[in-house]
């Protein structure tokens, strides 16, 4: 019969509930096959492909752990509050330099890791040439920006004036063996795919073999959140034919909000009470009526129309609006402002946004990691971060490929 997925496996791959899959079956959106012996639902991989599944062909079960042959070194640009850096550190990577333009984010980095070399300010002012051939890895999440195409004859120069250009300049000047770039999932379709292709062309012209970019769902990497990020991996061409980068294995155990905020395998204690935003009274009265796991369609019809206004008559589910997360599901993707309209992430029991420490746990920051700046700045830092556990899984894969590169270098000696 070939490879198939049970309804539970399919729900984890698609990050939807089994009840949603049953409804899709009834509605004809995704028809399940039936086992003639027990009438259980099952799915073929090709049935799930149209749903933009990044984790469809992941092999579950292997633990993401590795031991480095030596201490590998890195530079991280656009480091934010340290989600990526902390995950990489856990995987055994030593940071030689971190940079960000947000002064509160760099204060956070310095407070938690005073031994790190953290530079606050404009990345264009940093000279990376002293690090040439002295680091193994560069990581960074530059913003998605449009470029001039001009026949693409100038390569990297076509991107001048953008933060991507600065990332590429850091690569060119320091020449690490491997790089990792992360971005929003929308980069795939940005400017009809030309933006991403230009980035790949620039990396290739600089002597890197670029793997096919991949969107990873954080929920498959011990993160209690349905967050998706696009990752681009590049390996110096002199090593690319001798080593293979293996994307981290997904975990079949999906963590929920309860795992994030209560004592669990993720955290040793219940989350501590901290400061947090509040809803305006009008919004609070509306969200009082939404049950855990529910959203605006669970409101009375007249209130749906009043709250959604013109959006009520538009297409699409808009399931993130007036949304109260239940204890038994992962959180939706956290935003930089938890009380803003259309991205509500309401606490399951109390009618309020998640507090700062709750936000941090959903992003899998350790409880001892402190955030600098005002409450608004803290939410921004946490909301923008790469989840620590996802970064750790990627870090382990990077250590593996760096170990292989180290072997290649030893053979050449």
C-alpha positions in Angstrom: 0.0 0.0 0.0 3.0 2.3 0.3 3.7 4.9 3.0 0.7 6.2 4.8 -0.1 8.4 7.8 -2.7 7.8 10.4 -5.1 10.6 11.3 -3.0 11.4 14.4 0.2 11.5 12.4 -1.4 13.7 9.7 -2.7 16.1 12.4 0.8 16.6 13.7 2.3 17.0 10.3 -0.4 19.6 9.3 -0.5 21.2 12.8 -4.3 20.9 13.0 -6.5 18.9 15.3 -7.8 15.4 14.5 -11.3 17.0 14.7 -10.4 19.4 12.0 -9.2 16.5 9.8 -12.6 14.8 10.4 -14.4 17.9 9.4 -12.2 18.3 6.3 -13.1 14.7 5.4 -16.8 15.4 5.8 -16.6 18.6 3.8 -14.5 17.1 1.0 -11.5 19.4 1.6 -9.2 16.5 2.4 -10.8 13.1 1.9 -9.4 10.3 4.1 -8.9 6.8 3.0 -10.5 4.0 5.1 -8.9 0.8 6.3 -11.4 -2.0 5.3 -10.6 -4.0 8.4 -11.2 -1.4 11.1 -12.6 1.7 9.2 -9.7 3.8 10.5 -8.8 6.9 8.5 -5.4 7.1 6.8 -3.6 9.4 4.2 -1.0 9.1 1.5 1.8 11.7 1.4 0.7 13.1 -1.9 -2.7 13.9 -0.4 -1.0 16.2 2.2 1.4 17.9 -0.2 -1.1 20.6 -1.5 -1.4 21.9 2.1 2.2 23.4 2.0 3.6 20.8 4.4 7.2 21.5 5.2 7.5 18.6 7.6 5.9 15.9 5.5 9.0 13.8 4.9 10.5 14.2 8.3 11.5 11.0 10.0 10.4 11.2 13.6 12.1 9.7 16.6 15.8 10.4 16.4 17.0 12.7 19.2 18.7 15.9 18.1 22.0 15.7 19.9 25.6 15.9 18.8 29.1 16.4 20.2 31.5 18.8 18.5 34.9 17.6 17.4 36.2 21.0 18.6 34.8 24.3 19.8 33.2 25.9 16.7 32.9 29.7 16.5 30.3 32.0 15.1 29.2 35.5 14.3 25.5 36.3 14.7 23.9 39.3 13.0 20.5 40.8 13.8 20.8 38.8 17.0 17.7 40.3 18.8 17.2 39.1 22.3 19.2 35.9 21.8 16.8 33.1 20.8 19.0 31.9 18.0 22.2 32.6 19.9 21.1 30.8 23.0 20.0 27.7 21.0 23.4 27.7 19.1 25.2 28.0 22.4 23.4 25.0 23.8 24.5 23.0 20.7 28.1 23.8 21.6 28.8 26.8 19.3 30.9 29.7 20.8 29.9 33.2 19.7 32.7 35.6 18.8 30.5 38.5 17.9 26.8 39.5 18.1 25.2 42.6 16.6 21.8 44.3 16.6 20.6 47.8 16.0 18.0 47.6 18.8 19.7 48.9 21.9 17.3 47.1 24.3 18.0 43.8 22.6 21.7 44.3 22.9 21.3 45.3 26.6 19.4 42.0 27.0 22.3 40.1 25.5 24.9 41.9 27.6 22.9 41.4 30.8 22.6 37.6 30.3 25.9 36.9 28.7 28.5 39.5 29.8 31.2 37.4 28.3 29.8 37.7 24.8 31.2 40.4 22.5 28.0 42.3 21.7 28.1 45.4 19.4 25.1 47.7 19.4 24.6 49.8 16.3 24.6 49.8 12.5 25.9 46.6 11.0 27.3 48.5 8.1 29.9 50.1 10.4 31.4 46.7 11.4 34.6 45.5 9.7 34.5 41.7 9.5 37.8 41.2 7.8 39.7 40.6 11.1 37.6 37.4 11.4 38.6 36.1 8.0 39.1 32.3 8.2 38.8 32.5 12.0 35.2 31.6 12.4 33.2 28.5 11.3 29.7 29.9 11.1 27.6 33.0 10.5 23.9 33.2 11.4 21.4 35.9 11.1 17.8 36.9 10.3 17.8 39.9 8.0 14.5 41.5 7.0 12.9 40.6 3.7 13.5 43.5 1.3 13.1 44.1 -2.4 16.2 44.5 -4.6 17.1 46.1 -7.9 17.3 43.5 -10.6 19.0 45.4 -13.4 19.7 42.3 -15.3 21.3 40.8 -12.2 24.7 41.6 -13.7 26.1 43.2 -10.6 25.4 40.3 -8.2 25.9 41.4 -4.7 26.0 45.1 -5.7 22.4 44.9 -6.7 21.5 44.4 -3.1 23.5 47.4 -1.8 21.7 49.5 0.8 19.8 46.5 2.3 20.5 44.5 5.4 20.8 41.4 3.2 23.8 43.1 1.6 25.4 43.5 5.0 24.9 39.8 5.7 26.5 39.0 2.4 29.3 41.4 3.1 30.0 39.8 6.4 30.2 36.4 4.6 32.5 37.8 2.0 34.9 39.4 4.5 35.0 36.6 7.1 34.7 33.5 4.8 33.0 31.1 7.3 32.7 27.5 6.2 28.9 27.5 6.8 26.1 30.0 7.1 22.5 30.0 8.3 20.0 32.7 7.3 16.5 32.8 8.6 13.5 34.8 7.5 9.7 34.8 7.3 7.9 32.1 5.4 6.6 34.8 3.0 10.1 35.2 1.5 9.3 32.2 -0.7 6.6 34.2 -2.6 8.1 37.7 -2.1 8.2 39.5 -5.4 7.1 36.3 -7.1 10.1 34.4 -5.7 12.7 36.8 -7.3 13.9 38.1 -4.0 14.8 34.6 -2.7 16.4 33.7 -6.0 18.5 36.8 -6.0 19.8 35.9 -2.5 20.6 32.4 -3.6 22.4 33.7 -6.7 24.5 36.1 -4.5 25.4 33.3 -2.1 26.4 31.0 -5.0 28.5 33.7 -6.6 30.4 34.0 -3.3 31.5 30.4 -3.4 28.7 28.7 -1.3 26.6 25.8 -2.3 23.1 26.7 -1.1 20.7 24.0 0.0 17.1 24.2 -1.0 15.5 26.6 1.5 13.2 25.0 3.9 10.3 26.2 6.2 10.5 24.5 9.6 7.5 24.4 12.0 8.7 25.2 15.5 6.0 22.9 17.0 7.9 19.9 15.7 11.0 20.9 17.6 9.9 21.0 21.3 8.3 24.5 21.0 4.7 24.9 22.2 3.9 27.3 19.3 2.7 27.1 15.7 5.5 29.3 14.4 7.0 28.8 11.0 10.3 30.3 9.8 12.3 29.9 6.5 15.9 28.8 6.8 18.7 29.0 4.2 21.9 26.9 4.7 25.0 27.4 2.7 28.2 25.4 2.7 31.5 26.5 1.1 31.8 24.8 -2.3 35.2 23.3 -1.5 33.4 21.1 1.1 29.9 20.7 -0.4 30.7 17.6 -2.4 32.2 15.8 0.6 29.7 16.6 3.4 25.9 16.5 3.7 23.8 18.8 5.9 21.0 16.9 7.5 18.0 19.0 8.6 17.0 18.3 12.2 14.6 15.5 12.9 11.1 16.5 13.9 9.6 15.3 17.2 6.3 13.5 17.2 5.5 14.7 20.7 3.7 18.1 20.3 3.9 20.4 23.3 0.9 22.5 24.3 0.3 25.7 26.2 0.0 23.6 29.4 3.5 22.3 28.9 4.7 25.9 28.5 3.1 27.5 31.5 2.8 24.6 33.9 5.4 22.2 35.4 6.2 19.8 32.6 9.0 18.1 30.6 9.8 21.6 29.2 9.9 23.5 32.5 10.5 22.4 36.1 7.9 24.8 37.7 4.8 26.7 36.9 5.5 30.0 35.2 6.0 32.9 37.5 3.6 35.8 37.6 5.0 38.9 35.7 3.8 42.1 34.2 1.8 42.2 31.0 -0.5 44.2 28.9 -4.3 44.3 29.5 -7.1 44.5 27.0 -9.3 47.6 26.7 -12.6 47.2 28.5 -14.6 46.8 25.3 -12.3 44.1 24.0 -12.3 42.3 27.3 -16.1 42.1 27.3 -16.0 40.5 23.9 -13.2 38.0 24.7 -15.1 37.1 27.9 -17.5 35.3 25.6 -14.9 33.3 23.7 -14.3 29.7 25.0 -10.8 28.1 25.2 -9.8 27.1 21.7 -12.4 29.4 20.3 -12.3 32.7 18.2 -14.6 35.3 16.9 -17.1 32.9 15.2 -17.9 31.6 18.7 -19.5 35.0 19.5 -23.2 35.8 19.0 -23.9 36.8 15.4 -24.6 40.4 16.1 -21.4 40.7 18.1 -19.5 39.0 15.3 -20.6 41.7 12.9 -19.9 44.5 15.3 -16.4 43.2 16.2 -15.3 42.2 12.7 -16.9 45.1 10.9 -16.2 44.9 7.1 -13.9 41.8 7.7 -17.0 39.8 8.6 -18.1 39.8 5.0 -14.7 38.9 3.5 -13.5 35.4 2.8 -11.0 33.4 4.9 -11.2 31.9 8.3 -9.3 34.7 10.2 -9.0 32.2 13.1 -6.4 34.3 14.9 -8.9 37.1 15.6 -10.5 37.2 19.1 -8.6 34.0 19.8 -8.5 32.3 23.2 -5.8 29.6 23.3 -6.8 26.4 25.1 -4.5 24.5 27.5 -4.4 21.5 25.3 -3.1 23.1 22.1 0.1 24.9 21.1 -0.1 28.7 21.0 -0.6 30.4 17.7 2.5 32.4 16.5 3.3 35.1 19.0 3.4 38.7 17.8 5.3 41.7 19.0 2.2 43.3 20.6 -0.1 40.8 22.3 -3.2 43.1 22.7 -3.4 44.4 19.2 -6.5 43.7 17.1 -6.6 40.7 14.8 -3.7 38.9 16.6 -5.2 38.3 20.0 -3.7 35.5 22.0 -5.9 35.3 25.0 -5.0 33.3 28.2 -7.2 30.1 28.5 -8.7 31.0 31.9 -8.2 34.7 32.4 -9.3 37.3 29.9 -6.0 38.9 29.3 -3.0 38.6 26.9 -0.1 36.4 27.9 2.3 38.1 30.4 6.0 38.7 29.5 7.3 35.5 31.3 4.5 33.5 29.7 5.5 34.9 26.3 9.1 33.9 27.0 8.2 30.3 27.9 6.1 29.9 24.7 9.3 30.9 22.8 11.2 28.4 25.1 13.5 31.0 26.7 14.8 29.7 30.0 13.2 31.4 33.1 16.6 32.9 34.1 16.8 34.8 30.8 16.0 38.5 31.6 14.8 41.1 29.1 15.8 44.7 29.2 13.7 47.8 28.3 10.0 48.7 28.9 7.3 46.1 28.9 6.5 47.0 25.3 10.2 46.5 24.3 10.3 43.2 26.1 7.3 41.9 24.2 8.9 43.1 20.9 12.1 41.3 21.7 10.4 38.0 22.6 7.9 38.2 19.7 10.7 38.7 17.1 12.9 35.8 18.4 13.7 32.5 16.9 12.4 29.9 19.5 15.4 28.7 21.5 14.6 25.0 21.1 14.2 25.3 17.3 17.6 27.1 17.2 19.1 24.3 19.3 17.9 21.6 16.9 19.4 23.5 14.0 22.6 24.1 15.9 23.0 20.3 16.4 22.7 19.8 12.7 25.2 22.6 12.0 27.7 21.0 14.5 27.3 17.7 12.7 28.2 19.2 9.3 31.1 21.2 10.8 32.4 17.9 12.3 32.3 16.4 8.8 34.1 19.5 7.4 36.7 19.1 10.2 37.4 15.5 9.0 37.8 16.7 5.4 40.3 19.3 6.6 42.2 16.7 8.6 42.5 14.4 5.6 43.9 17.3 3.5 46.7 18.0 6.1 
